[in-house]
């Protein structure tokens, strides 16, 4: 959004992205929502030009998008099977219950990198540019701590639930869903550290871009 009214909820472009990364962001969104196989090769070619962390973030978001697409078709099928043919597939509710958190954890780092989170800027816009960057760095430190705890507790959860299976007829191993908790937490932690480094360097150089005066 271009408006900046008080209390406005906005989705901000990432000032840290270069042109290549912005193009990849558009490609990921297009692939995840429309499922164009033809664009996959183009996406992979562009990913070769990025660093490892950015590649992992975008691929995780791409996987998350396909999970959403798969859930849509599966839930339509399960609903028709239940209410039209009176023959619901086993574990349909359980599969959706386990996969929804998976797609959320996979998209955490990507959302932080491209800054597509929602912000309320009533107070933020009243601060000086330098103070906004300081606040950016401080909040990102909190996000890094959250990501580290998420990764740590996620590993503990996987160890605890490694041999457990779901209670439905499918008897699905739970670790195949829980494994995405530490993965999402680790990616979120690493992306937070990278953002903190960028903010600190900007503060040292006093390089504040007024066109990107938006915070997390």
Beta strands, then each sheet from edge to edge (+ up, - down):
strand 1: 9-11
strand 2: 118-120
sheet 1: 1+ 2-
end
